[in-house]
């Protein structure tokens, strides 16, 4: 008996209760553990631990001259934390397999049968691969006791502790892409679905029937409907996740358009402000007609039936009319330029304060991906493994990881089209030129599965097409120290980003860069944008590709990704400009991308800029943009990054 607690003993069970001061309770029982034998199982505040009751002086026992060695280290205590346990359940009677050590110890005293009338409960957890820690596999510990109430008590106690784990989902909305990757999306879901059932997670499964099905469901779903779920899962690839993400954000994320340089909209050749709903749009037409027509003269009025007026009176009226028209034209010009000035100031101010409030209907709604695509770069970057079981465990255990998202605004589809802003979002990558051409070409060979990308990539590489364009980007501090401005073009790359492999700051679980509070608060934008010294830099020429990497984009074809040290939630994207170059040099660049530890950025024809925002204008023949594997036609666009806009069921890769 203790003063601040009490101890109960009932057979092989002992229990210590929690006192009013919050001291940890302890439950302990003698049970049989599969492959080990009889153990003392203990429950404490953070998990389970057990220790074998068999302890010999040496590492094994001998029976009739034969030495038996245990398959497990029975002398050492073993422990499971509740954060690693995802389910516990009572199962039907079965044989508890004992360790060789137990059998050897009972060699002469007779073999006790533990399978007769034995009841069992199973503790479900996972184990990490020794060679690849990011790869998780299912693991189970089977405990047995002849008393059913004892097993039920343990199950209830463990379930009570699991219910206190924060962040674990209970209700999930699942989209399954049946044709994703090799067309095995539904089969992959059927493989992992029992794990969710075992963890007592309710799932509403929607198998998509057509392209855009998931987008339509997410767009039409009310906030009340989404609030009934703890998360939304995509069983498919990066493009399928992009569809779900855009369906969610397109009608819910309220934020200004990306920042742009002052001359960006002037180049659109339109006098109206595309960021402001102008109900008097017809006025600009009237203004243009008046400006293009010559000033009214006396002859013009003579045709209107005023010939009976005197010449002096005619001239006097004509001068007055001309004077009024000139004043009117000057007034319109002044109003136009003031409007342009106000538009630029509004853009800067709105972007400065855009991070004050980026309201989403449900801050607790998280996204998850069960990889079933052709590349699965997002899953590899966020979990470290392209494995459905690993991703399912991250989701079930309620792991949480914030992710940057890029907002991409298309201002004009073609050079001759009107200004019609269209917003899209990307979570991993936006690419133009080579990247867009490969996706376009690969659509012709969907029947080939993932191999179509290799075939299409080879064809596009052999054509070696380049595209003329102008790219603008916001300068940040890291670029000021390592760049030289010549007119409006950068002449040198960021040397700090050409580091050796050993110096790379790779994004990983509990990443210092992503977890570090930014120098700007939640009510301020990044210094690179809000600072008076912030400036736009430009690069103009012919490019084989223009890419914006929001994360490293590691995949099986590029083990280090496009940018090895890009981070998941630092508020920046990595702008990659591949200038036109000979075939051999471009092949060398691609070879470096495909090699572990390669340095694909260390070329004179490669520009690499770390920035929170950029603009793009195509000149002449055009390619198409690739947003997370989805095609997006744009002649002129701008983009910005929102830091940690969404949360994923993931914990980051272990490097």
JOHUSUL-V33542 format. One record per residue. N is the residue number from 1. PHI is phi in radians with two decimals (NA if undefined). PSI is psi in degrees with one decimal (none if undefined). D_FIRST is the distance of its C-alpha to the first C-alpha in whole Angstrom. Layout:
[[N & PHI & PSI & D_FIRST] [N & PHI & PSI & D_FIRST]]
//
This chain:
[[1 & NA & 133.0 & 0] [2 & -1.94 & 155.9 & 4] [3 & -1.19 & -48.4 & 7] [4 & -1.69 & 13.3 & 9] [5 & -2.92 & -177.2 & 7] [6 & -2.47 & 151.5 & 5] [7 & -2.12 & 130.1 & 6] [8 & -2.02 & 142.6 & 9] [9 & -2.23 & 122.5 & 11] [10 & -2.39 & 94.2 & 14] [11 & 1.20 & -117.4 & 17] [12 & -1.79 & 20.6 & 17] [13 & -2.01 & 133.8 & 15] [14 & -2.31 & 142.2 & 12] [15 & -2.42 & 132.1 & 12] [16 & -2.01 & 120.8 & 10] [17 & -1.41 & 167.6 & 12] [18 & -1.52 & 132.7 & 14] [19 & -1.53 & 178.1 & 13] [20 & -1.14 & -22.3 & 16] [21 & -1.41 & 0.4 & 17] [22 & 1.49 & 21.1 & 18] [23 & -1.18 & 148.7 & 16] [24 & -1.26 & 134.3 & 16] [25 & -1.50 & 155.4 & 14] [26 & -2.31 & 129.8 & 14] [27 & -2.06 & 133.7 & 15] [28 & -2.44 & 137.6 & 16] [29 & -2.55 & 153.9 & 18] [30 & -1.60 & 116.2 & 21] [31 & -2.28 & 170.9 & 24] [32 & -1.83 & 127.5 & 28] [33 & -1.87 & 129.6 & 30] [34 & -0.96 & 132.3 & 34] [35 & 1.25 & 1.9 & 35] [36 & -2.11 & -47.4 & 32] [37 & 1.99 & -155.3 & 31] [38 & -1.32 & 132.3 & 27] [39 & -2.39 & 163.0 & 25] [40 & -1.77 & 112.3 & 21] [41 & -1.66 & 131.6 & 21] [42 & -2.19 & 135.8 & 19] [43 & -1.92 & 126.3 & 20] [44 & -2.25 & -166.8 & 19] [45 & -1.15 & -30.7 & 21] [46 & -1.94 & -2.0 & 24] [47 & 2.88 & -158.0 & 25] [48 & -2.00 & 147.9 & 24] [49 & -2.51 & 151.6 & 24] [50 & -2.54 & 157.1 & 24] [51 & -2.48 & 134.8 & 24] [52 & -1.17 & 143.2 & 26] [53 & -1.44 & -10.7 & 25] [54 & -1.67 & 125.2 & 28] [55 & -2.46 & 110.6 & 29] [56 & -1.83 & 162.3 & 32] [57 & -1.22 & -28.9 & 34] [58 & -2.02 & -173.7 & 37] [59 & -1.38 & -1.1 & 37] [60 & -2.84 & -169.3 & 38] [61 & -2.34 & 162.2 & 39] [62 & -2.13 & 134.0 & 42] [63 & -2.34 & 116.2 & 43] [64 & 0.99 & 38.3 & 47] [65 & 1.41 & 1.8 & 47] [66 & -1.81 & 127.8 & 46] [67 & -1.60 & 126.1 & 44] [68 & -1.80 & 127.2 & 42] [69 & -1.90 & 138.9 & 40] [70 & -1.26 & 147.7 & 38] [71 & -1.38 & -16.6 & 39] [72 & -2.27 & 160.7 & 36] [73 & -1.42 & 89.4 & 34] [74 & -1.31 & -16.3 & 31] [75 & -1.38 & -20.5 & 30] [76 & -1.74 & 139.4 & 29] [77 & -1.20 & 143.5 & 26] [78 & -2.09 & 148.7 & 28] [79 & -2.42 & 145.5 & 27] [80 & -2.24 & 130.0 & 29] [81 & -1.55 & 151.0 & 28] [82 & -1.09 & -29.0 & 29] [83 & -1.15 & -18.2 & 32] [84 & -1.76 & -5.5 & 33] [85 & -1.71 & 129.4 & 32] [86 & -1.95 & -12.0 & 35] [87 & -2.88 & 155.9 & 34] [88 & -2.53 & 139.8 & 32] [89 & -2.69 & 150.6 & 33] [90 & -1.51 & 138.0 & 32] [91 & -2.11 & 168.2 & 35] [92 & -1.17 & 161.8 & 37] [93 & -1.00 & 139.5 & 36] [94 & -2.73 & 172.6 & 38] [95 & -1.46 & 126.0 & 38] [96 & -1.49 & 120.2 & 35] [97 & -1.47 & 124.5 & 37] [98 & -1.57 & 165.2 & 35] [99 & -1.36 & 159.6 & 36] [100 & -1.05 & -32.3 & 38] [101 & -1.10 & -41.8 & 36] [102 & -1.13 & -43.8 & 34] [103 & -1.10 & -40.3 & 37] [104 & -1.16 & -38.5 & 38] [105 & -1.17 & -24.1 & 35] [106 & -1.81 & 17.4 & 36] [107 & -1.02 & -44.3 & 39] [108 & -1.66 & -21.0 & 40] [109 & -1.59 & -0.3 & 37] [110 & 1.72 & 146.4 & 38] [111 & -1.50 & 115.4 & 38] [112 & -1.35 & 133.5 & 35] [113 & -1.57 & 117.5 & 36] [114 & -1.78 & -0.8 & 33] [115 & -1.59 & -12.1 & 36] [116 & -1.34 & 113.4 & 36] [117 & 1.17 & 22.1 & 34] [118 & -1.42 & 137.2 & 32] [119 & -1.89 & 147.6 & 31] [120 & -2.31 & 153.9 & 31] [121 & -2.36 & 147.5 & 30] [122 & -2.02 & 133.9 & 32] [123 & -1.83 & 117.5 & 31] [124 & -1.70 & 128.9 & 35] [125 & -2.56 & -157.4 & 35] [126 & -2.51 & 164.9 & 38] [127 & -2.36 & 148.2 & 39] [128 & -1.60 & 143.5 & 42] [129 & -1.17 & 136.4 & 45] [130 & -1.17 & -36.9 & 45] [131 & -1.48 & -25.5 & 49] [132 & -2.40 & 86.7 & 49] [133 & -1.01 & -24.5 & 45] [134 & -1.28 & -16.2 & 47] [135 & -1.59 & 117.5 & 47] [136 & -1.87 & 143.1 & 44] [137 & -2.25 & 155.2 & 43] [138 & -1.21 & 142.7 & 41] [139 & -2.44 & 149.4 & 38] [140 & -2.48 & 141.9 & 36] [141 & -2.07 & 123.0 & 33] [142 & -1.85 & 117.8 & 32] [143 & -1.91 & 148.3 & 29] [144 & -2.38 & 151.4 & 29] [145 & -2.76 & 146.5 & 27] [146 & -1.27 & -18.1 & 28] [147 & -1.61 & 113.4 & 26] [148 & -1.10 & -36.7 & 28] [149 & -1.12 & -34.1 & 25] [150 & -1.11 & -44.7 & 23] [151 & -1.12 & -42.0 & 26] [152 & -1.14 & -37.3 & 26] [153 & -1.07 & -43.1 & 23] [154 & -1.13 & -42.1 & 23] [155 & -1.08 & -43.7 & 26] [156 & -1.12 & -42.7 & 25] [157 & -1.12 & -43.2 & 23] [158 & -1.18 & -41.4 & 25] [159 & -1.09 & -38.1 & 28] [160 & -1.06 & -41.1 & 26] [161 & -1.22 & -38.5 & 25] [162 & -1.16 & -33.3 & 29] [163 & -1.15 & -18.0 & 30] [164 & -1.54 & -7.6 & 29] [165 & -1.18 & 128.2 & 31] [166 & -1.47 & 139.4 & 34] [167 & 1.58 & -1.0 & 38] [168 & -1.38 & 133.5 & 38] [169 & -1.31 & 150.5 & 41] [170 & -2.04 & -31.0 & 40] [171 & -2.32 & 128.9 & 44] [172 & -2.30 & 142.7 & 47] [173 & -1.75 & 122.4 & 51] [174 & -2.05 & 124.8 & 52] [175 & -1.83 & 128.8 & 56] [176 & -2.02 & 123.6 & 57] [177 & -1.66 & 104.0 & 61] [178 & -1.18 & -23.3 & 62] [179 & -1.82 & 9.7 & 65] [180 & -1.18 & 145.1 & 63] [181 & 1.05 & -117.5 & 63] [182 & -1.57 & 15.1 & 65] [183 & 1.38 & 25.6 & 64] [184 & -2.04 & 25.9 & 61] [185 & -1.04 & -43.8 & 59] [186 & -1.20 & -37.6 & 58] [187 & -1.14 & -38.5 & 57] [188 & -1.13 & -40.9 & 55] [189 & -1.11 & -41.5 & 53] [190 & -1.10 & -24.7 & 52] [191 & -1.28 & -40.6 & 51] [192 & -1.67 & -14.8 & 48] [193 & -0.98 & -40.6 & 48] [194 & -1.05 & -28.3 & 45] [195 & -1.17 & -40.8 & 43] [196 & -1.17 & -39.0 & 43] [197 & -1.13 & -41.4 & 42] [198 & -1.10 & -33.9 & 39] [199 & -1.46 & 6.0 & 38] [200 & 1.04 & 43.0 & 39] [201 & -1.80 & 125.5 & 41] [202 & -1.40 & 132.6 & 44] [203 & -2.24 & 131.6 & 48] [204 & -1.79 & 114.6 & 51] [205 & -1.80 & 128.5 & 53] [206 & -2.10 & 113.8 & 57] [207 & -1.56 & 115.9 & 59] [208 & -1.16 & 143.8 & 62] [209 & -1.86 & -13.8 & 66] [210 & -2.78 & 168.4 & 68] [211 & -1.17 & 133.3 & 68] [212 & 1.51 & 0.9 & 67] [213 & -1.09 & -48.9 & 65] [214 & -1.12 & -38.0 & 61] [215 & -1.05 & -45.5 & 63] [216 & -1.13 & -39.9 & 64] [217 & -1.14 & -44.7 & 61] [218 & -1.19 & -35.3 & 59] [219 & -1.23 & -41.1 & 62] [220 & -1.42 & -16.9 & 62] [221 & -1.17 & 136.6 & 58] [222 & -1.36 & 161.7 & 57] [223 & -1.10 & -33.8 & 55] [224 & -1.12 & -39.1 & 53] [225 & -1.14 & -44.1 & 53] [226 & -1.18 & -32.7 & 52] [227 & -1.18 & -16.1 & 49] [228 & -1.38 & -8.0 & 48] [229 & -1.93 & 151.1 & 47] [230 & -1.58 & -14.3 & 45] [231 & -3.01 & 165.0 & 47] [232 & -2.15 & 127.7 & 51] [233 & -1.91 & 144.9 & 51] [234 & -2.06 & 118.4 & 55] [235 & -1.73 & 94.0 & 55] [236 & 3.02 & -152.9 & 58] [237 & -1.84 & -167.3 & 60] [238 & -1.11 & -39.3 & 60] [239 & -1.14 & -37.5 & 63] [240 & -1.19 & -40.0 & 61] [241 & -1.12 & -37.6 & 58] [242 & -1.07 & -38.1 & 61] [243 & -1.10 & -44.7 & 62] [244 & -1.17 & -42.7 & 59] [245 & -1.07 & -44.2 & 58] [246 & -1.18 & -35.2 & 62] [247 & -1.10 & -34.9 & 61] [248 & -1.32 & -46.2 & 58] [249 & -1.45 & -29.7 & 60] [250 & -1.01 & -35.8 & 63] [251 & -1.86 & 4.4 & 63] [252 & -2.21 & -28.2 & 60] [253 & -1.48 & 109.8 & 60] [254 & -1.75 & 106.6 & 62] [255 & -2.69 & 153.3 & 63] [256 & -1.13 & 164.0 & 67] [257 & -1.17 & 163.4 & 69] [258 & -1.06 & 154.6 & 68] [259 & -1.17 & 150.9 & 70] [260 & -2.46 & 154.1 & 74] [261 & -1.19 & 159.7 & 77] [262 & -1.10 & -27.4 & 79] [263 & -1.66 & 3.6 & 82] [264 & -1.18 & -45.7 & 80] [265 & -1.33 & -27.4 & 81] [266 & -1.06 & -37.7 & 84] [267 & -1.21 & -13.0 & 85] [268 & -1.28 & -18.0 & 84] [269 & 1.27 & 33.7 & 87] [270 & -2.37 & 134.9 & 86] [271 & -1.48 & -13.5 & 87] [272 & -1.45 & 159.1 & 84] [273 & -1.60 & 108.2 & 80] [274 & -1.22 & -13.3 & 78] [275 & -1.55 & -7.9 & 75] [276 & -2.13 & 132.3 & 76] [277 & -1.24 & 110.5 & 77] [278 & -1.81 & 99.2 & 81] [279 & -1.18 & -17.3 & 83] [280 & -1.78 & 41.9 & 86] [281 & -1.06 & -27.9 & 86] [282 & -1.16 & -21.9 & 90] [283 & -1.06 & -35.4 & 91] [284 & -1.16 & -33.9 & 91] [285 & -1.15 & -44.6 & 93] [286 & -1.06 & -43.8 & 95] [287 & -1.08 & -42.2 & 95] [288 & -1.15 & -39.3 & 96] [289 & -1.14 & -41.3 & 99] [290 & -1.18 & -35.5 & 100] [291 & -1.25 & -34.3 & 100] [292 & -1.37 & -27.5 & 101] [293 & -1.30 & 149.2 & 104] [294 & -1.20 & 160.7 & 107] [295 & -1.11 & 142.5 & 108] [296 & -1.10 & 137.8 & 110] [297 & -2.07 & 174.3 & 113] [298 & -1.12 & -34.1 & 116] [299 & -1.14 & -33.9 & 117] [300 & -1.15 & -36.6 & 114] [301 & -1.39 & -27.8 & 115] [302 & -1.07 & -32.3 & 118] [303 & -1.26 & -12.7 & 117] [304 & -1.67 & 11.3 & 115] [305 & 1.63 & 19.6 & 118] [306 & -1.85 & 27.5 & 119] [307 & -1.27 & -16.7 & 122] [308 & -1.37 & -9.6 & 124] [309 & -1.33 & 155.3 & 122] [310 & -1.25 & 160.4 & 124] [311 & -1.08 & -43.7 & 123] [312 & -1.08 & -44.9 & 122] [313 & -1.13 & -38.0 & 120] [314 & -1.04 & -50.1 & 119] [315 & -1.11 & -40.2 & 118] [316 & -1.08 & -45.4 & 116] [317 & -1.13 & -41.4 & 114] [318 & -1.08 & -41.9 & 113] [319 & -1.13 & -42.2 & 112] [320 & -1.11 & -43.0 & 110] [321 & -1.11 & -44.7 & 108] [322 & -1.08 & -40.6 & 108] [323 & -1.11 & -42.3 & 106] [324 & -1.13 & -41.2 & 104] [325 & -1.11 & -42.7 & 103] [326 & -1.08 & -44.2 & 102] [327 & -1.08 & -39.7 & 100] [328 & -1.13 & -41.4 & 98] [329 & -1.15 & -44.4 & 98] [330 & -1.08 & -40.5 & 97] [331 & -1.06 & -43.9 & 94] [332 & -1.14 & -38.4 & 93] [333 & -1.10 & -45.2 & 92] [334 & -1.09 & -43.4 & 91] [335 & -1.08 & -39.2 & 88] [336 & -1.10 & -47.8 & 88] [337 & -1.19 & -35.9 & 87] [338 & -1.13 & -38.0 & 85] [339 & -1.11 & -43.3 & 83] [340 & -1.09 & -41.9 & 82] [341 & -1.11 & -44.9 & 81] [342 & -1.11 & -34.9 & 79] [343 & -1.12 & -45.0 & 77] [344 & -1.11 & -44.5 & 77] [345 & -1.11 & -39.0 & 75] [346 & -1.10 & -41.2 & 73] [347 & -1.05 & -45.9 & 72] [348 & -1.15 & -45.3 & 71] [349 & -1.16 & -43.8 & 69] [350 & -1.13 & -38.2 & 67] [351 & -1.24 & -32.6 & 66] [352 & -1.04 & -40.2 & 65] [353 & -1.76 & 6.9 & 63] [354 & -1.14 & -26.0 & 62] [355 & -1.52 & 2.3 & 58] [356 & -1.10 & -40.3 & 57] [357 & -2.65 & 110.8 & 57] [358 & -2.04 & 72.3 & 57] [359 & -1.20 & 132.7 & 55] [360 & -2.11 & 149.0 & 54] [361 & -1.10 & -29.8 & 53] [362 & -2.45 & 104.8 & 50] [363 & -1.23 & -20.0 & 48] [364 & -1.55 & -10.2 & 45] [365 & -1.22 & 122.9 & 48] [366 & -2.00 & 161.9 & 48] [367 & -1.99 & 150.4 & 50] [368 & -2.44 & 152.6 & 50] [369 & -2.25 & 125.4 & 52] [370 & -1.72 & 111.5 & 52] [371 & -1.13 & 125.2 & 55] [372 & -2.59 & 20.2 & 58] [373 & -1.73 & -164.7 & 61] [374 & -1.57 & -27.1 & 63] [375 & -2.15 & -48.1 & 62] [376 & 1.00 & 44.8 & 58] [377 & -1.17 & -36.8 & 58] [378 & -1.13 & -43.4 & 56] [379 & -1.11 & -44.1 & 53] [380 & -1.09 & -38.8 & 54] [381 & -1.29 & -26.2 & 54] [382 & -1.76 & -22.8 & 51] [383 & -2.07 & -21.8 & 49] [384 & 1.59 & -5.8 & 50] [385 & -2.51 & 143.7 & 51] [386 & -1.69 & 72.9 & 54] [387 & -2.46 & 123.1 & 51] [388 & -1.06 & -38.7 & 50] [389 & -1.12 & -44.8 & 47] [390 & -1.05 & -46.3 & 46] [391 & -1.11 & -40.3 & 47] [392 & -1.08 & -40.1 & 45] [393 & -1.18 & -39.2 & 42] [394 & -1.03 & -41.2 & 43] [395 & -1.21 & -49.0 & 43] [396 & -1.11 & -38.4 & 40] [397 & -1.39 & -1.8 & 38] [398 & 1.28 & 30.4 & 40] [399 & -1.10 & 151.4 & 41] [400 & -2.38 & 130.8 & 43] [401 & -2.53 & 126.2 & 46] [402 & -1.42 & 147.5 & 49] [403 & -2.35 & 134.4 & 53] [404 & -1.23 & 148.2 & 56] [405 & -2.34 & 136.4 & 59] [406 & -1.69 & 132.6 & 62] [407 & -1.67 & 122.1 & 64] [408 & -2.01 & 123.9 & 68] [409 & -2.00 & 120.2 & 71] [410 & -1.56 & 121.6 & 74] [411 & -1.56 & -39.9 & 77] [412 & -2.44 & 135.9 & 80] [413 & -1.31 & -43.9 & 80] [414 & -2.29 & 172.8 & 83] [415 & -1.17 & -23.0 & 86] [416 & -1.78 & -3.8 & 88] [417 & -1.40 & 164.7 & 85] [418 & -1.36 & 166.5 & 84] [419 & -1.30 & 113.4 & 81] [420 & -2.42 & 85.5 & 78] [421 & -0.99 & 130.5 & 75] [422 & -2.30 & 124.9 & 72] [423 & -1.77 & 133.5 & 69] [424 & -2.34 & 162.1 & 67] [425 & -2.18 & 148.3 & 63] [426 & -2.39 & 138.7 & 63] [427 & -1.81 & -17.4 & 59] [428 & -2.23 & -46.5 & 60] [429 & -2.79 & 144.6 & 64] [430 & -2.26 & 123.2 & 67] [431 & -2.37 & 148.1 & 71] [432 & -2.29 & 155.1 & 74] [433 & 1.46 & -119.2 & 77] [434 & -0.96 & -45.1 & 76] [435 & -1.15 & -39.9 & 73] [436 & -1.27 & -38.0 & 74] [437 & -1.14 & -37.1 & 77] [438 & -1.13 & -44.6 & 75] [439 & -1.11 & -43.2 & 73] [440 & -1.06 & -45.6 & 76] [441 & -1.17 & -37.4 & 78] [442 & -1.19 & -24.1 & 74] [443 & -1.09 & -22.7 & 75] [444 & -1.31 & -15.6 & 78] [445 & -2.21 & 39.7 & 76] [446 & -1.04 & -27.9 & 73] [447 & -1.13 & -15.3 & 73] [448 & -1.44 & -11.3 & 73] [449 & 1.31 & -151.9 & 69] [450 & -1.07 & -22.6 & 67] [451 & -1.17 & -15.4 & 70] [452 & -1.11 & -27.9 & 72] [453 & -1.21 & -37.5 & 71] [454 & -1.15 & -43.4 & 72] [455 & -1.16 & -47.4 & 76] [456 & -1.14 & -38.1 & 76] [457 & -1.09 & -38.8 & 75] [458 & -1.14 & -43.9 & 78] [459 & -1.10 & -44.2 & 81] [460 & -1.16 & -38.8 & 80] [461 & -1.08 & -42.1 & 80] [462 & -1.16 & -31.7 & 83] [463 & -1.26 & -30.7 & 84] [464 & 0.92 & 55.5 & 83] [465 & -1.52 & 140.2 & 84] [466 & -2.15 & 157.7 & 83] [467 & -2.34 & 136.8 & 83] [468 & -1.46 & 135.4 & 84] [469 & -2.80 & 166.1 & 82] [470 & -2.16 & 127.8 & 81] [471 & -2.07 & 128.1 & 77] [472 & -1.99 & 147.6 & 76] [473 & -2.64 & 150.5 & 72] [474 & -1.34 & 131.6 & 70] [475 & -1.33 & 139.4 & 70] [476 & -2.07 & 170.5 & 67] [477 & -1.00 & -40.3 & 66] [478 & -1.12 & -24.7 & 66] [479 & -1.51 & -25.5 & 69] [480 & -1.12 & -34.8 & 71] [481 & -1.44 & -11.4 & 70] [482 & -2.30 & 18.3 & 71] [483 & -2.32 & 156.1 & 74] [484 & -2.18 & 127.2 & 78] [485 & -1.61 & 125.6 & 79] [486 & -2.17 & 101.7 & 83] [487 & 1.18 & -113.8 & 84] [488 & -2.10 & 20.6 & 82] [489 & -2.31 & 143.0 & 81] [490 & -1.42 & 131.2 & 78] [491 & -1.72 & -12.7 & 80] [492 & -2.38 & 153.1 & 77] [493 & -1.49 & 172.2 & 73] [494 & -1.35 & 106.6 & 70] [495 & -1.17 & -29.3 & 70] [496 & -1.12 & -18.8 & 66] [497 & -1.62 & 1.5 & 65] [498 & -1.80 & 61.0 & 67] [499 & -1.70 & 162.2 & 65] [500 & -1.26 & 162.0 & 64] [501 & -1.00 & -39.3 & 61] [502 & -1.17 & -19.4 & 59] [503 & -1.69 & -2.6 & 59] [504 & -1.26 & 137.6 & 58] [505 & -1.71 & 87.8 & 55] [506 & -1.32 & 137.6 & 54] [507 & -1.28 & 132.5 & 52] [508 & -2.64 & -177.9 & 49] [509 & -1.02 & 137.1 & 45] [510 & 0.99 & 43.5 & 44] [511 & -1.12 & 130.8 & 47] [512 & -1.15 & -37.3 & 48] [513 & -1.19 & -46.7 & 51] [514 & -1.25 & -31.9 & 50] [515 & -1.52 & -14.6 & 47] [516 & -1.25 & 131.9 & 49] [517 & -1.13 & 129.8 & 50] [518 & -1.11 & 159.6 & 53] [519 & -1.18 & -17.7 & 55] [520 & -1.80 & 145.5 & 56] [521 & -1.43 & -179.0 & 54] [522 & -1.20 & -10.9 & 54] [523 & -1.85 & 11.8 & 56] [524 & -2.38 & 151.5 & 59] [525 & -1.49 & 169.1 & 61] [526 & -1.02 & 146.8 & 61] [527 & -0.99 & -31.6 & 63] [528 & -1.09 & -23.6 & 66] [529 & -1.74 & -41.3 & 67] [530 & -1.48 & -19.2 & 66] [531 & -1.23 & 140.8 & 68] [532 & -1.07 & -25.7 & 71] [533 & -1.41 & -7.2 & 72] [534 & -1.09 & 140.3 & 71] [535 & -2.53 & 156.9 & 74] [536 & -1.62 & 134.3 & 75] [537 & -1.98 & 154.8 & 76] [538 & -2.31 & 151.1 & 78] [539 & -2.39 & 123.4 & 79] [540 & -2.22 & 138.5 & 82] [541 & 2.82 & -161.8 & 84] [542 & -1.73 & 130.4 & 84] [543 & -2.18 & 137.6 & 80] [544 & -1.27 & -33.2 & 79] [545 & -2.77 & 152.1 & 76] [546 & -2.22 & 121.1 & 74] [547 & -2.26 & 147.9 & 70] [548 & -2.25 & 105.7 & 67] [549 & -1.65 & 118.7 & 64] [550 & -1.51 & -24.0 & 61] [551 & -2.40 & 179.2 & 58] [552 & -1.15 & -27.8 & 59] [553 & 1.09 & 43.4 & 60] [554 & -1.15 & 140.4 & 59] [555 & -2.73 & 179.9 & 60] [556 & -1.18 & -26.1 & 61] [557 & -1.51 & -23.9 & 65] [558 & -2.31 & 86.6 & 64] [559 & -1.05 & -27.9 & 61] [560 & -1.73 & -5.2 & 60] [561 & 1.47 & -177.4 & 62] [562 & -1.26 & -39.6 & 65] [563 & -2.32 & 107.1 & 63] [564 & -1.03 & -37.0 & 60] [565 & -1.85 & 27.1 & 58] [566 & -1.27 & 147.2 & 59] [567 & -1.96 & 158.4 & 55] [568 & -1.38 & -27.7 & 54] [569 & -2.60 & 62.4 & 53] [570 & -2.04 & -1.1 & 55] [571 & 1.44 & 16.1 & 58] [572 & -2.32 & 154.5 & 61] [573 & -2.06 & 161.4 & 63] [574 & -1.92 & 111.6 & 65] [575 & -1.50 & 121.5 & 69] [576 & -2.03 & 113.1 & 70] [577 & -1.93 & 111.4 & 74] [578 & -1.76 & 105.6 & 76] [579 & -1.29 & 160.6 & 80] [580 & -1.05 & 134.5 & 83] [581 & -2.69 & 168.5 & 83] [582 & -1.08 & 156.6 & 85] [583 & -0.93 & -45.0 & 83] [584 & -1.11 & -42.0 & 82] [585 & -1.18 & -38.7 & 80] [586 & -1.17 & -37.2 & 78] [587 & -1.11 & -38.1 & 77] [588 & -1.10 & -41.9 & 76] [589 & -1.06 & -46.8 & 74] [590 & -1.14 & -33.6 & 73] [591 & -1.14 & -38.9 & 72] [592 & -1.14 & -34.3 & 70] [593 & -1.12 & -37.4 & 68] [594 & -1.44 & -5.5 & 67] [595 & -1.80 & 133.4 & 66] [596 & -1.12 & 125.5 & 63] [597 & 1.43 & 9.4 & 63] [598 & -1.27 & 171.2 & 66] [599 & -2.30 & 77.1 & 68] [600 & -1.24 & -9.9 & 70] [601 & -1.61 & -6.1 & 70] [602 & -1.58 & 58.7 & 72] [603 & -2.37 & 149.7 & 75] [604 & -1.18 & -24.5 & 78] [605 & -1.60 & 7.6 & 79] [606 & -1.95 & 123.9 & 75] [607 & -1.86 & 134.8 & 74] [608 & -2.28 & 118.6 & 70] [609 & -2.28 & 128.7 & 69] [610 & -1.62 & 120.9 & 65] [611 & -2.67 & 155.2 & 66] [612 & -1.55 & -11.2 & 64] [613 & -2.79 & 151.4 & 67] [614 & -2.64 & 163.6 & 71] [615 & -2.21 & 158.8 & 74] [616 & -2.52 & 135.3 & 76] [617 & -2.36 & 123.6 & 80] [618 & -1.44 & 145.9 & 82] [619 & -2.25 & 114.6 & 85] [620 & 1.49 & -141.9 & 88] [621 & -1.07 & 138.4 & 87] [622 & -2.05 & 151.8 & 83] [623 & -1.79 & -152.8 & 80] [624 & -2.43 & 151.1 & 77] [625 & -1.51 & 147.9 & 73] [626 & -2.04 & 108.9 & 70] [627 & -1.86 & 102.9 & 67] [628 & 0.93 & 34.5 & 64] [629 & 1.61 & -3.5 & 67] [630 & -1.83 & 137.5 & 68] [631 & -1.34 & 143.7 & 72] [632 & -2.61 & 108.1 & 73] [633 & -1.41 & 126.8 & 77] [634 & -2.72 & 127.9 & 77] [635 & -1.50 & -34.9 & 80] [636 & -2.49 & 126.6 & 78] [637 & -2.57 & 164.4 & 75] [638 & -2.37 & 156.7 & 72] [639 & -2.59 & 150.8 & 68] [640 & -2.52 & 161.4 & 65] [641 & -1.91 & 135.9 & 62] [642 & -1.86 & 119.4 & 59] [643 & -1.26 & 126.9 & 56] [644 & 0.97 & 40.1 & 53] [645 & -1.17 & -36.3 & 54] [646 & -2.19 & 166.0 & 52] [647 & -2.10 & 141.1 & 49] [648 & -1.96 & 155.3 & 48] [649 & -1.40 & 84.2 & 45] [650 & -2.84 & 163.8 & 46] [651 & -2.13 & 0.4 & 44] [652 & 1.58 & 154.1 & 47] [653 & -1.30 & 151.2 & 48] [654 & -1.69 & 111.7 & 47] [655 & -1.66 & none & 49]]
//
